[in-house]
Amino acid sequence: MHNNHQPKSRSTYRPRRPARRGAMLVIIAVMIMAFMMTVAFSVDVAYMHLVRSELRTATDAASKAASQALVRTSDRNAAIAAAQSIAREHTISGRPLELRASEVQFGHAEPNNSGMFDFTPGGTPTNSIRVNGRRTADSLGGAVPLHFGRLFSVNAFQPQHFSTTTFVERDVVLVVDRSGSMAGQKFQDLKNAVAAFVTVLEQNNTVDERVGLASYASDATQDVQLTTDLTQINRGMNRLLANGFTSISAGINAGQQVMTGSRSPEFVERTMIVMTDGIHNTGPAPETSAQNVVNAGVVLHTISFGSDADRGRMQRMAQLGRGRYFHASNGTDLSEAFREIARTLNSIMTE
């Protein structure tokens, strides 16, 4: 019984051994192919990341170059040419980035509730340039061929990147109170506050701000015309003397006359800052003058100073002028109000 059972056992297991070896070879072959495809896929993914990085760098540079050219020349054709020239200096997958003129957009951007900027193509005043950098099938440079894409039935990669540079250029007119109630320490506080305003602009300036100065009491004067030499503003303040009544409307009218020297509103946002320590007591109502300024497209910020200032009127004028209202109880507060306005006057950001 034992001898008959053993040969049967051998004949049962012999044919299974080659079947196992064949199955393992198939599995190994499949794993090698899967590994090779994974490597190929990884190579192309890394290459796509590199191309995206190259495209982002080129598009950002083109957008910034266009904005700088527009600030310098106020010429849209010059801005487009600058964007195209800088783009060609950057290679995307070994080829220069070529931009069509239509891929350089001009528009207006302003901050939204989340702190980002919303871009409106064709909006005015023009303060933003958006460049659409593309290596798509219908772009001048064409799509980017992949190394192993045909293994996955994908022969090309078509990246696209938008870059928006927002520049906020402003012409700013300061309208300050030099009525008799400002005499003494109050007027020194005002000089210090204006000097702080100038310092912030000089330290944080990313574009060429132009600032002018007007002052008022019973009458008003145009003390410094719009200038990029901000030391003139401090010199103008040092020449002023405090005396007389308070005609806020006369001050706004003088500020508007200074603003007539502003650059084209197509490219420049215009701002007026009006401060007072008292109550309007001579001349037409300030609201009428403020409305004229607003109708001319000027943003109006207001500052009230001290316990005797007409806070309600100054707040209403700021609302009318789409600007901000500040109240300063003392000299420190006054300097901080001017600093805060200066900090918000210009910025450059890239989408």
Secondary structure as the mmCIF struct_conf table of DSSP 4:
data_model
#
loop_
_struct_conf.conf_type_id
_struct_conf.id
_struct_conf.beg_label_comp_id
_struct_conf.beg_label_asym_id
_struct_conf.beg_label_seq_id
_struct_conf.end_label_comp_id
_struct_conf.end_label_asym_id
_struct_conf.end_label_seq_id
HELX_RH_AL_P HELX_RH_AL_P1 HIS A 2 TYR A 13
TURN_TY1_P TURN_TY1_P1 ARG A 14 PRO A 15
HELX_RH_AL_P HELX_RH_AL_P2 ARG A 16 THR A 73
HELX_RH_AL_P HELX_RH_AL_P3 ARG A 76 ARG A 88
TURN_TY1_P TURN_TY1_P2 GLU A 89 GLU A 89
BEND BEND1 HIS A 90 HIS A 90
STRN STRN1 THR A 91 ILE A 92
TURN_TY1_P TURN_TY1_P3 SER A 93 GLY A 94
STRN STRN2 ARG A 95 PRO A 96
HELX_LH_PP_P HELX_LH_PP_P1 LEU A 97 GLU A 98
HELX_RH_3T_P HELX_RH_3T_P1 ALA A 101 GLU A 103
STRN STRN3 VAL A 104 PRO A 111
TURN_TY1_P TURN_TY1_P4 ASN A 113 SER A 114
BEND BEND2 GLY A 115 GLY A 115
STRN STRN4 PHE A 117 PRO A 121
TURN_TY1_P TURN_TY1_P5 GLY A 122 GLY A 122
BEND BEND3 THR A 124 PRO A 125
STRN STRN5 SER A 128 ARG A 134
BEND BEND4 THR A 136 THR A 136
TURN_TY1_P TURN_TY1_P6 ALA A 137 ASP A 138
BEND BEND5 SER A 139 GLY A 141
HELX_LH_PP_P HELX_LH_PP_P2 ALA A 143 ALA A 143
STRN STRN6 VAL A 144 PRO A 145
HELX_LH_PP_P HELX_LH_PP_P3 LEU A 146 LEU A 146
BEND BEND6 HIS A 147 PHE A 148
HELX_RH_3T_P HELX_RH_3T_P2 GLY A 149 PHE A 152
TURN_TY1_P TURN_TY1_P7 SER A 153 SER A 153
STRN STRN7 ALA A 156 PHE A 157
STRN STRN8 GLN A 160 PHE A 167
STRN STRN9 ARG A 170 ASP A 177
BEND BEND7 SER A 179 SER A 179
HELX_RH_3T_P HELX_RH_3T_P3 GLY A 180 MET A 182
TURN_TY1_P TURN_TY1_P8 ALA A 183 GLY A 184
HELX_RH_AL_P HELX_RH_AL_P4 GLN A 185 ASN A 204
BEND BEND8 THR A 206 VAL A 207
STRN STRN10 ARG A 210 TYR A 216
BEND BEND9 ALA A 217 ASP A 219
STRN STRN11 ALA A 220 THR A 227
BEND BEND10 THR A 228 THR A 228
TURN_TY1_P TURN_TY1_P9 LEU A 230 LEU A 230
HELX_RH_AL_P HELX_RH_AL_P5 THR A 231 ASN A 238
TURN_TY1_P TURN_TY1_P10 ARG A 239 ARG A 239
BEND BEND11 GLY A 244 GLY A 244
HELX_RH_AL_P HELX_RH_AL_P6 ILE A 248 MET A 259
TURN_TY1_P TURN_TY1_P11 THR A 260 GLY A 261
TURN_TY1_P TURN_TY1_P12 PRO A 265 PHE A 267
STRN STRN12 GLU A 269 THR A 276
BEND BEND12 ASP A 277 GLY A 278
BEND BEND13 THR A 282 PRO A 284
HELX_RH_AL_P HELX_RH_AL_P7 PRO A 286 ASN A 295
TURN_TY1_P TURN_TY1_P13 ALA A 296 GLY A 297
STRN STRN13 VAL A 298 PHE A 305
BEND BEND14 GLY A 306 GLY A 306
TURN_TY1_P TURN_TY1_P14 SER A 307 ASP A 308
BEND BEND15 ALA A 309 ALA A 309
HELX_RH_AL_P HELX_RH_AL_P8 ARG A 311 LEU A 320
TURN_TY1_P TURN_TY1_P15 GLY A 321 ARG A 322
STRN STRN14 TYR A 325 ALA A 328
BEND BEND16 SER A 329 ASN A 330
HELX_RH_AL_P HELX_RH_AL_P9 GLY A 331 ARG A 343
TURN_TY1_P TURN_TY1_P16 THR A 344 THR A 344
BEND BEND17 LEU A 345 LEU A 345
STRN STRN15 ILE A 348 THR A 350
#
